[in-house]
Amino acid sequence: MSVKITDIKVINTAPEGINLTVVKVLTSEDGLYGLGCATFAYRYKAVTTYILEYLRPLLIGRDVKNITEIWQLMHQNAYWRDGGIENNAIAGIDLALWDIKGKMANMPVYQLLGGAYRKAVPVYRHVDGQSIDEIVDQINYYKDLGVKHLRVQSGGYGGGLDLRAPKHAPLGSLDGIYLNSRQYIYKTINLFEKLREKIGFDIDLVHDVHERIAPCEAIELAKALEPYHLFFLEDPLPVNQTEYFKNMRALSSTPIAEGELFNNEAQYRFLIVNRLIDFIRIHITQIGGITPAFKLAIFAEQFGIRTAWHGPGDMSPIAHAANIHIDMAIPNFGVQEWSGIRPPNFVIQKLSNKEGALLEVFDGLPKFIDGFVYPNDKPGLGISIDEKAALKYPSIDEVTTWTMTRNYDGGLVLP
């Protein structure tokens, strides 16, 4: 007997002050439903409309088992395709269908992807501070928790946090996060020199450029960081300048991870086939969910490229769980970014209100133990949502400010 899609709901919530979009796919089998993540925090209304007005009427009545066919139908139905709004909407449905399939099989999703290739997933956490001592204190804190990989920044991405125009900006400059790429490069090189002097080489360090400097500067930075043996340098080049990776590969041995903003295979195929990066760090809902991400992992494996999926705070626990399920099943896993979810060794009483709120809305989060994350082995993706609790934390309607990044002359810079 086939099981049909009978309805699709969208739940928007912001328990941590970040907009999260959850998709609930209901079926003709009583009590059987799936949850997916369609979070595009800064355009959540557009994604919601896309799902309810376009995907819902397209999919009601279709067999939930045919995930690949349904994914392709959603992908091509609008004719123009591969945008962030469409792909995140598709991903919400895709993750929910995998969740349903796991529940029907009474297996966690990673078992449907081939079973456990590893016992747990090593993760990296985020460290940021204004001084070396502050950063070292945070590193030691995470080392005590068993974390073996850390992403280290100083003053955010590119060293800028203040949203006001600085005193040295030109007259009449608009507010924004002002960056000085030269100062950022010197500061970053000095940061890693001092860190290695203080903590040695027994922990793997990552640094995120966030695509905010010119290609020639990114190459300069990658080469200068070689003595400090980064696990990888994250997103050093913007999407429209990736051919510069040929120059970077020729001039630097620093491992490179790229792909947070990629939407489709045309953006990463060249880099993988030519072995110009070492890690692919796709945001899996940005390319459409588990279905394309698992195919990407298999493709990357053929060229010796490992995964380091994007795992930010603007991603629901459902998508974090999807990352972990893929990580568990693939041979070419590298490391998993793990942010936005506190390790469970922090008891609820010690959590701030917003961190406690996330656990109030979502249940079944993967468990963090001694630097590793474990799926909970419930059928499907293993995450549930309290819809009444979600209503207590409505999504936020405001102008996005952190993407208003500017050069020291006042001109806009890609965030």
PLY file of the C-alpha trace (Angstrom):
ply
format ascii 1.0
element vertex 415
property float x
property float y
property float z
element edge 414
property int vertex1
property int vertex2
end_header
0.00 0.00 0.00
1.40 3.37 -0.98
1.62 6.20 1.52
0.64 9.60 0.13
1.45 13.17 1.08
-1.78 14.65 2.44
-0.59 18.07 3.61
2.48 20.24 4.17
2.84 22.72 7.04
5.49 25.34 7.79
6.52 26.24 11.34
8.55 29.43 11.75
10.18 29.99 15.12
13.16 31.80 16.66
13.95 30.29 20.08
17.54 31.60 20.02
16.66 34.86 18.30
17.53 33.36 14.90
14.73 32.58 12.45
14.30 28.85 11.84
11.89 27.32 9.31
10.63 23.79 9.88
8.59 21.84 7.33
6.12 19.17 8.44
4.98 16.70 5.77
1.81 14.83 6.76
0.86 11.49 5.23
-2.12 9.21 4.65
-0.83 6.83 7.33
-2.18 7.84 10.70
0.50 9.40 12.90
3.23 9.23 10.24
4.86 12.54 9.37
8.31 13.92 8.62
10.18 17.04 9.70
12.63 18.99 7.54
14.63 22.21 7.74
14.04 24.96 5.17
15.80 27.70 7.13
16.82 30.80 5.19
16.90 33.03 8.25
17.05 36.34 6.38
14.30 35.57 3.83
12.06 33.21 5.78
8.78 34.62 4.45
9.85 34.03 0.86
10.72 30.39 1.63
7.42 29.92 3.50
5.45 31.27 0.56
7.37 29.09 -1.89
6.55 25.95 0.10
2.90 26.66 0.79
1.92 28.28 -2.51
4.00 26.25 -4.97
5.40 23.01 -3.51
2.39 22.04 -1.42
-0.11 21.90 -4.35
2.55 20.19 -6.50
3.17 17.38 -4.01
-0.13 16.53 -2.29
-1.17 13.04 -3.35
2.32 11.86 -4.31
3.92 8.71 -2.89
6.35 9.58 -0.07
8.69 6.71 -1.00
9.79 8.26 -4.30
12.24 10.78 -2.88
14.50 11.10 -5.94
11.58 11.61 -8.33
9.96 14.16 -6.02
13.25 16.04 -5.60
13.75 16.28 -9.36
10.15 17.41 -9.87
10.52 20.20 -7.29
13.86 21.21 -8.83
12.63 21.57 -12.40
9.01 22.60 -11.91
9.70 26.36 -11.81
11.99 26.10 -14.89
14.50 28.67 -13.50
16.27 26.96 -10.64
19.13 26.76 -8.14
18.39 29.87 -6.09
18.74 30.01 -2.32
15.00 30.44 -1.70
13.99 27.55 -3.97
16.74 25.20 -2.79
16.04 25.73 0.91
12.33 25.18 0.29
13.11 21.95 -1.58
15.45 20.88 1.21
12.68 21.23 3.79
10.56 18.72 1.87
13.54 16.47 1.10
14.66 16.16 4.74
11.07 15.49 5.80
10.75 12.68 3.24
13.98 11.06 4.47
12.63 11.40 8.00
9.45 9.60 6.90
11.36 6.87 5.08
13.45 6.21 8.18
10.33 5.98 10.31
8.71 3.58 7.82
11.85 1.41 7.86
12.21 1.80 11.66
15.83 2.88 11.08
17.85 6.06 11.53
18.56 7.79 8.23
22.29 6.95 8.27
21.34 3.26 8.09
19.40 3.97 4.89
22.55 5.65 3.48
24.61 2.48 3.94
25.02 2.19 7.68
27.59 3.47 10.16
31.06 3.93 8.69
32.28 5.37 12.02
31.20 5.28 15.64
30.78 9.04 16.08
31.40 12.37 14.35
34.30 14.66 15.43
33.25 18.30 15.45
34.82 21.72 15.56
33.54 24.53 17.72
34.02 28.31 17.47
36.44 30.46 19.45
36.55 34.24 19.17
38.13 36.96 21.28
39.84 40.33 21.28
43.07 39.17 22.93
45.38 36.16 22.78
44.77 35.37 26.44
41.00 35.46 25.99
41.26 33.11 23.01
43.62 30.73 24.82
41.20 30.54 27.75
38.42 29.50 25.37
40.65 26.95 23.66
41.49 25.37 27.01
37.79 25.31 27.91
36.94 23.36 24.76
39.97 21.09 25.16
38.59 20.13 28.57
35.35 19.18 26.81
37.31 16.88 24.49
37.08 19.05 21.37
40.03 18.32 19.06
39.32 20.90 16.32
38.59 24.60 16.84
37.79 27.47 14.51
39.65 30.54 15.78
38.77 34.15 14.94
39.67 37.47 16.53
36.93 40.07 16.36
34.60 38.20 14.01
35.17 37.74 10.28
37.85 40.08 9.01
38.24 41.57 12.47
35.19 43.86 12.36
32.21 43.85 14.72
31.08 47.47 15.13
28.09 48.46 12.99
28.90 52.17 13.14
31.04 53.97 10.60
34.52 54.35 12.16
36.16 57.71 12.72
38.65 57.15 9.91
35.95 56.48 7.30
35.23 59.11 4.62
32.78 61.89 5.48
29.18 60.80 5.10
29.99 57.06 5.20
27.04 54.83 6.03
26.92 52.48 8.98
28.16 48.94 8.51
30.87 46.49 9.57
34.05 48.16 8.32
36.99 46.00 7.30
40.63 46.73 6.58
41.98 43.71 4.75
45.65 44.54 5.33
45.22 44.94 9.06
43.15 41.77 9.14
45.89 39.75 7.40
48.66 40.98 9.71
46.47 40.45 12.77
45.57 36.90 11.71
49.16 35.87 11.03
50.20 37.26 14.42
47.25 35.49 16.08
48.29 32.03 14.89
51.96 32.64 15.59
51.16 33.52 19.21
48.65 30.69 19.58
51.09 28.02 18.45
53.67 29.42 20.88
51.17 29.11 23.75
49.22 25.93 22.96
51.56 23.98 20.70
50.32 21.70 17.93
48.22 19.17 19.80
44.91 20.67 18.65
43.77 21.28 15.06
42.92 24.89 14.24
40.66 26.31 11.54
40.25 29.92 10.42
37.35 31.40 8.43
38.17 34.19 5.95
34.48 34.38 4.96
35.44 35.46 1.43
36.08 39.04 2.58
39.47 39.79 1.05
40.81 40.06 -2.49
42.03 36.84 -4.18
45.70 37.91 -4.15
45.38 38.70 -0.43
43.79 35.31 0.25
46.75 33.63 -1.45
49.16 35.73 0.60
47.35 34.74 3.81
47.25 31.03 2.95
50.99 31.01 2.29
51.82 33.00 5.44
49.83 30.58 7.62
51.75 27.49 6.46
54.08 27.34 9.52
51.08 27.11 11.86
49.62 24.00 10.18
45.92 24.81 10.02
43.52 21.92 9.61
42.07 24.12 6.89
41.54 27.73 5.84
37.82 28.23 5.38
36.16 30.00 2.43
39.14 32.16 1.39
37.67 33.08 -2.03
34.23 34.30 -3.14
32.04 32.17 -5.40
32.78 34.29 -8.47
36.59 34.09 -8.07
37.18 30.35 -7.53
39.54 30.01 -10.51
42.14 31.69 -8.27
42.33 28.39 -6.40
44.71 27.26 -9.15
47.11 30.00 -8.03
46.54 29.26 -4.34
47.21 25.54 -4.81
50.41 26.25 -6.70
51.75 28.68 -4.08
50.54 27.33 -0.73
50.28 24.01 1.09
47.63 25.25 3.55
44.56 22.96 3.25
41.49 24.71 1.84
37.78 24.29 2.61
35.24 26.02 0.39
31.56 26.03 -0.47
29.35 27.64 2.18
27.57 29.77 -0.43
27.42 27.21 -3.25
23.99 26.47 -4.73
24.66 23.83 -7.38
27.14 21.44 -8.97
28.33 23.96 -11.55
30.03 25.89 -8.71
31.94 22.99 -7.17
32.53 20.49 -9.99
35.62 22.30 -11.33
37.18 22.59 -7.88
36.66 18.93 -7.05
37.68 17.43 -10.40
40.87 19.50 -10.44
41.58 18.79 -6.75
41.86 22.50 -5.97
40.27 22.22 -2.52
40.67 19.70 0.30
37.24 19.97 1.97
33.81 20.73 0.54
31.72 22.63 3.09
28.31 22.91 1.51
25.32 24.16 3.50
23.22 21.11 2.67
19.85 22.89 2.57
21.34 25.50 0.24
21.77 22.81 -2.43
18.45 21.09 -1.75
18.89 18.66 1.13
20.12 15.15 1.83
19.47 13.83 -1.69
21.99 16.11 -3.49
24.39 16.29 -0.52
24.84 12.52 -0.37
25.49 12.44 -4.13
28.03 15.25 -3.68
29.85 13.30 -0.96
30.14 10.26 -3.23
31.39 12.44 -6.09
33.97 14.20 -3.90
35.25 10.86 -2.59
36.45 9.91 -6.07
38.86 12.85 -6.03
40.12 12.58 -2.45
38.05 15.54 -1.21
36.64 15.30 2.32
33.48 16.88 3.70
33.13 19.63 6.31
29.45 20.52 6.01
28.41 24.00 7.11
26.85 23.84 10.60
25.96 27.39 11.72
23.55 28.80 14.28
21.11 29.80 11.51
20.25 26.13 10.91
17.67 24.16 12.85
18.50 21.04 14.89
16.82 19.03 12.13
19.44 20.16 9.60
22.24 19.64 12.14
20.96 16.09 12.57
20.90 15.61 8.78
24.57 16.65 8.64
25.41 14.05 11.29
23.50 11.26 9.53
25.43 11.85 6.29
28.70 12.15 8.24
28.08 8.78 9.87
27.68 6.99 6.55
30.36 8.37 4.21
34.01 7.25 3.95
35.36 10.71 3.02
34.13 12.61 6.05
36.56 15.26 7.37
35.12 17.19 10.31
31.75 18.71 11.21
31.14 22.33 12.18
29.00 22.31 15.32
27.50 25.61 16.40
24.10 26.79 17.54
23.60 23.73 19.76
25.13 23.59 23.22
26.84 20.36 24.31
24.41 18.49 26.58
26.96 18.43 29.44
25.59 21.91 30.15
22.55 21.26 32.33
19.41 23.24 31.60
19.79 25.31 34.77
23.10 26.71 33.49
21.79 27.65 30.07
20.81 31.20 29.22
17.14 31.75 28.41
17.62 31.56 24.66
19.70 28.37 24.87
17.09 26.75 27.11
14.42 27.83 24.63
16.01 25.79 21.81
15.77 22.67 23.95
12.21 23.57 24.85
11.19 23.64 21.18
13.28 20.75 19.82
13.92 17.30 21.28
16.22 14.47 20.22
19.30 16.60 19.45
22.44 14.60 18.63
24.57 14.08 21.73
27.97 15.69 22.26
30.43 13.56 24.28
34.18 14.29 24.55
34.54 16.09 21.22
32.29 13.71 19.27
28.63 13.92 18.28
26.40 10.84 18.20
23.02 10.48 16.47
20.29 9.33 18.83
19.40 6.23 16.72
15.69 6.99 16.69
13.94 6.19 13.37
14.34 8.90 10.73
16.31 12.00 11.61
15.41 11.58 15.26
14.26 15.15 15.97
10.83 16.22 17.22
9.33 19.68 17.65
6.91 21.04 20.22
4.70 23.20 18.02
3.07 24.98 20.96
6.48 25.90 22.37
7.60 27.07 18.92
4.74 29.59 18.90
6.18 31.22 22.01
9.20 32.35 19.98
7.91 34.03 16.81
10.22 34.77 13.92
11.81 38.19 13.81
11.07 40.76 11.11
13.99 43.15 10.89
16.55 44.36 8.39
19.62 42.12 8.32
22.63 44.12 9.50
25.62 41.75 9.75
25.80 41.51 5.95
26.29 45.28 5.62
30.06 44.96 5.37
32.17 47.77 3.95
35.73 48.47 2.95
37.62 51.19 4.84
36.70 53.63 2.02
32.97 53.05 2.64
32.33 50.76 -0.36
30.38 47.54 0.17
32.25 44.23 0.52
30.69 40.78 0.10
30.02 39.29 3.58
0 1
1 2
2 3
3 4
4 5
5 6
6 7
7 8
8 9
9 10
10 11
11 12
12 13
13 14
14 15
15 16
16 17
17 18
18 19
19 20
20 21
21 22
22 23
23 24
24 25
25 26
26 27
27 28
28 29
29 30
30 31
31 32
32 33
33 34
34 35
35 36
36 37
37 38
38 39
39 40
40 41
41 42
42 43
43 44
44 45
45 46
46 47
47 48
48 49
49 50
50 51
51 52
52 53
53 54
54 55
55 56
56 57
57 58
58 59
59 60
60 61
61 62
62 63
63 64
64 65
65 66
66 67
67 68
68 69
69 70
70 71
71 72
72 73
73 74
74 75
75 76
76 77
77 78
78 79
79 80
80 81
81 82
82 83
83 84
84 85
85 86
86 87
87 88
88 89
89 90
90 91
91 92
92 93
93 94
94 95
95 96
96 97
97 98
98 99
99 100
100 101
101 102
102 103
103 104
104 105
105 106
106 107
107 108
108 109
109 110
110 111
111 112
112 113
113 114
114 115
115 116
116 117
117 118
118 119
119 120
120 121
121 122
122 123
123 124
124 125
125 126
126 127
127 128
128 129
129 130
130 131
131 132
132 133
133 134
134 135
135 136
136 137
137 138
138 139
139 140
140 141
141 142
142 143
143 144
144 145
145 146
146 147
147 148
148 149
149 150
150 151
151 152
152 153
153 154
154 155
155 156
156 157
157 158
158 159
159 160
160 161
161 162
162 163
163 164
164 165
165 166
166 167
167 168
168 169
169 170
170 171
171 172
172 173
173 174
174 175
175 176
176 177
177 178
178 179
179 180
180 181
181 182
182 183
183 184
184 185
185 186
186 187
187 188
188 189
189 190
190 191
191 192
192 193
193 194
194 195
195 196
196 197
197 198
198 199
199 200
200 201
201 202
202 203
203 204
204 205
205 206
206 207
207 208
208 209
209 210
210 211
211 212
212 213
213 214
214 215
215 216
216 217
217 218
218 219
219 220
220 221
221 222
222 223
223 224
224 225
225 226
226 227
227 228
228 229
229 230
230 231
231 232
232 233
233 234
234 235
235 236
236 237
237 238
238 239
239 240
240 241
241 242
242 243
243 244
244 245
245 246
246 247
247 248
248 249
249 250
250 251
251 252
252 253
253 254
254 255
255 256
256 257
257 258
258 259
259 260
260 261
261 262
262 263
263 264
264 265
265 266
266 267
267 268
268 269
269 270
270 271
271 272
272 273
273 274
274 275
275 276
276 277
277 278
278 279
279 280
280 281
281 282
282 283
283 284
284 285
285 286
286 287
287 288
288 289
289 290
290 291
291 292
292 293
293 294
294 295
295 296
296 297
297 298
298 299
299 300
300 301
301 302
302 303
303 304
304 305
305 306
306 307
307 308
308 309
309 310
310 311
311 312
312 313
313 314
314 315
315 316
316 317
317 318
318 319
319 320
320 321
321 322
322 323
323 324
324 325
325 326
326 327
327 328
328 329
329 330
330 331
331 332
332 333
333 334
334 335
335 336
336 337
337 338
338 339
339 340
340 341
341 342
342 343
343 344
344 345
345 346
346 347
347 348
348 349
349 350
350 351
351 352
352 353
353 354
354 355
355 356
356 357
357 358
358 359
359 360
360 361
361 362
362 363
363 364
364 365
365 366
366 367
367 368
368 369
369 370
370 371
371 372
372 373
373 374
374 375
375 376
376 377
377 378
378 379
379 380
380 381
381 382
382 383
383 384
384 385
385 386
386 387
387 388
388 389
389 390
390 391
391 392
392 393
393 394
394 395
395 396
396 397
397 398
398 399
399 400
400 401
401 402
402 403
403 404
404 405
405 406
406 407
407 408
408 409
409 410
410 411
411 412
412 413
413 414
